[in-house]
Amino acid sequence: MIENVAPARPQDLPGKPMPQANHGTPQGPRSAPDPTVLSIVMDESPGSSTNSLVFSQASVDSESVATPNTDAAMEENVGPLEVLKSDENTPIRSRRRASTLLLTQGEEIRDLIKEQETGTKLLERVCCGGGCCFLESLWTDRAPRFLRPITVPDNDAYRSLKLNLGPLTLASELTNTVPVSPQTVAFAPLPSAEVKPPSEVEHRPPHFLTPHPPYEVYPARLHHARELTNPGAEKRTYHFDLDVTDYPEEGGNVDFVVGGAVGVCAPNSRETVDDVFDMLCVPRHVRDKQVLLKTESGRWPTIWGDEKPRELVTTRRELLTWCTDLQSSPPIKPLLSVLAEHASNESEKKILTFLVSAQGQSAFCDLRTDSHITMSQLLHAFPSAKPPLPLLLSNLQQLMPRFYSLSNDPHTSCLREGTNCRRLIEIAVSVHERQDWNGRSIQGLGSGFFERCAKKVMSAERADEDPRALDIRIPMFRGLMANPLAREFVTDGPLLLIGAGVGVAPFRGFVQRRLRSANCSNKVWVLQGVRDSHLDALYAGEWGAHEGEVKKVVQSRRGEGLYVQEEVRRQAELVWRIINALDGRVFVCGSSKGMGEGVETALVDVAMDRGRLNKEDAKAFWTAKKESGQYIAETW
């Protein structure tokens, strides 16, 4: 803040007459200000809580000093005009209160600001993590656009990227480009290479795909599948029964538990893999031919194997199907550098180089955040880019497993086959769907794989065929059996289970276990959020004999139109009683965006209302409950 600054007097500015005010008549156009004068305007309007400095640089052709412009708020500070008489009895205007200071030197302004404790502080260059600090501008004067213009690729894949190239030309100078990463993958021929049937590749993952050594991915037989939602639901959700009777024993007394999750290694679809092969011009006769894969370092192509060099016998199709992420990881600069290095079209090469340069940092950030880019889309957008497959594999991400919560009590689920009992685990999967660059509807990697399997089973059942004869396998492994849902589930104490969409699926196993030993202290309540109970109320009628007593369905698109967080506020007394009971627990499961955030806010409101707490203390209350394991939120 700048205070007690004396007003500049006309005599302090030699040769610069002070503009005169015209009373009662409009003023004419103001003359241009002097180029050496920098003005500071103090805003002390009643409507502003803080003072502000407004710096304005005068124009170059000025010969007189003009009073800086002030807005309506500033004009309110000026008192009413009073007419005074001078010694010569000449009426003059009262002097305006000092709010304008004219300085002739910029150094004085900087010194003045530095001396004020509450003055403006110099900005420091701090990286926000978004890459903004690497941004540099294109110099248009060095490379006029009319000399060597860019010819952008004329295809739908490129247009879907929505790249902002600015004044980029073929002659534009690009700096700080990311170099091509060294190749760490190589293929060597085998003396007696045999063709591996594609059906076998897509049916079972390769033996070296080890999520938790020394155990391989277990191909669980798909026993049954059905759709849980009805036609018209916004999202399709399927139920799956997986046979894990012969799952290998592991050390540490690890077993499937209520609330646990299994990992699923979903493959890329055959159509996606063949499209990448086609765009890279990989001959068809070598795609399924066995080769000797050599890697210099790292875990790839395993998931969590040791970081070391490897030599493995595999096929190119196996690597693209099971080990390489082609559709869910956003593009990285080393990958774009590889495409630029091997692009034969000079415009495509320039655009790709621009994206990995300092000048293209903004466009690169938009590419990663504003779009869902697949490898196939990039290859179609820049069709002249044909990098060798080993170099491309060296720069693509590892295809990672997807995790799905169990929707049953795995200790009670059993399929009787004569005197034998086949052990089943159950999961629910919602299909994530979006529109691809070519207008087609595509699914997420994991949910798309499950939907393809479900449709095969359902088609066989409609044809009165035994789906087990299809021998459909789900490559899975016993995954997160110590996740928060499983770790904090207890057999005693009241439970409140809050879920929306597929997030309610693991609570079905909770209820199955609790209803086996229900008593006054083991009661359980479920708040299930759905859009329309006629379309997407998952597992309706499958919560046990007392479903109507333990579960309440909240619909957002039918009836009162409530969200589950609003029902939490309605049930404030129940929520407060459970969370303060001995061994009482509140579980929340579902999407973090919308539902998760809304439920957390509702729980804070409950604590403020029932506990007579202010907002900060209410938040601290739930934080303490989360640390003690009484409040568990599993959101994504």
Steps between C-alpha positions, in 0.01 A plus 500: 500500500626849418383773740553871564643575157510869422326608180710598204495875446496667161824684575670164560453416133679768296349569165199279571184703566237343723169432320221731610157379606187629328209540741160411364621433146639182347873484466660464162731219402793453732844546359731201483720442806877540508700183422730550794221521755363198682187559705386323816131508586394419856163326524350575839136458408258397775403194302858370495647322799859563394692772327630425154769644276424562133808563285454650156771587247436809296515504122804605305365813326388682815584863570287557809408316815145370529330395821473120510156357434299403806202272517168571669619359831797736504284803416294438812802593710508851367307739721249755371646792315529821699552845355765705679614852443863591459661823601403639157137396570523246221289189557711185478432133549597340830811289484429133436607256771836341425438170326736532205877500506706571193852364499754551229718204576401133505778433751320716756188287465690178555675642804171625635332161463788315662493732803136425580441197721160440344606594150503287191749214514710393208373178341724199523521242222357190661409186301134401537559154355309571179804575286412871460853606596638319194284703262670726248345707223534449128684782322282595206745754358767236445274270301218680316202272454465579131844361427472136617155431647406181681269260318302332777395136446160476338338221701243464778754362748713814479200733518382323816826599674398870474860619501568874524817550294500880511737660245696178447666466159748258351772761560408566865787462741419246775712471814537261793350208310485166680745255341410149390543252785744215442357171377485239777309226316623282215380195309716207393387213278461149635653207311173311491235766528144372507181687435292539815123491447349844565208347690738357759673837540170675576381217725783484748770750598866406456668319786737788575213737590560467874315754717638359825794262444535210503129456422370543148169652401227247569251439213176469698215334313199725446213298642214745445429860394187713494403863462392674819356811335194520278478649149503879523750524785767765455776246572492127437612289795570126494536231766763226468554170682864387486607146592810516723485148638845413368663833579859427615575524869714790610710554810396711794152349538361734232143438389208674333320715759187713527563841347820387327587564137642286222738616232405432138751513214273608216646473148478748216238396248604323182365788289716752689815291466448432128437871435837590656669227298339633181604861565859389570500279186595189696461203263223260593721193481730625778236627746447158658846361432706418806807714560761539770424817694803672654464787749789698645342596835176564688199286589332492160342282370417367848280705732688502830795282419860580587676782317752316288586407139286222354491253213155354437337303223180671396319650199438856392126445548547382857696813587241738354206302638607445861799719582454839330249774582354616170194695610496623860832678565534861375783558252841596636766710332750218438229317306424807288873544439514145361211576264665826392832327432334247268245727327571535128264796446677825591184668634416204722861490622487873581172474690624204706829679570303809601309295759824391669659847491491794738285693252239221488472444875151650519373288210655189656327565834167546321557175311552305822218655700223590255482177301507124544774403257569144389803364319285414201371858487854644495607267219193594295553871572861486377489222239854558374647409841615137477741431787645150541293288738789436746564876534129566547475232770795663678292818543151366571361444849451163670144370484394491865232287669156630595357431847141401580341461844333172591122529514442190713623324811764268348482266799134411440484491119513143377377318193400138560601250233398169649705457813753760395480869579629750245606826663372815329579867544272770362570847364298778334639709213354821354584572137681828437413617153597797287514605137821437310664740253329324210154526654483144626405412856787335688521363851766519766769236492380291796126559474508444123674166550242392757209607279633297208521194727152562645343525155650165398359330810156661468484414131577135576232490771240645263588223255452239779870419496720441801723813529764294680562322172640829366776478760521878543781592738552815705873561567500606865695482823420538865561870537414750770383290791625762748333802343306738732163332438631155589734614777242696697209259461418347839243246608378705796356848533241687290582584139375776270585429135465791255552432130392612154512321168735202493650625827224318685618159372753419778236580763296203380772273644496701824126446538525129417758452773314712759161339445651164589555621856253787533416622847422825674862616495579376149245697303584630157342774288557572129435828318510424127507787252359430152366704211185297445413195710321345201820512294817489709429385856779242512430165668138590575345209693840339568580648842341229710162444661510831690593717203213740558615561856871549439506686168358829378519594132539871418407600143632814333290480180170371636267582788634777725820521300747470788869422499643263758678786681164667557369180658806501729383836637150361545640206694716724720385337823582150372840612369590669829390201707700249293824697484496554878408139583751242619666353186261702284620567147396707198613379156477707180569353157456644152614777271697774675371765262153601610396217729814465710546873548129550563479227766805639679340844512175347627684315777659828610153656509377212716782554749426874511130437558504207742830568671455877524841551337627777279616411151870465585430278801256290295765438235751412772246259649470298179875514443550342842238234421678422173834462681343266756343283228138589571447709187618328179467664159599299192446729201644527150 
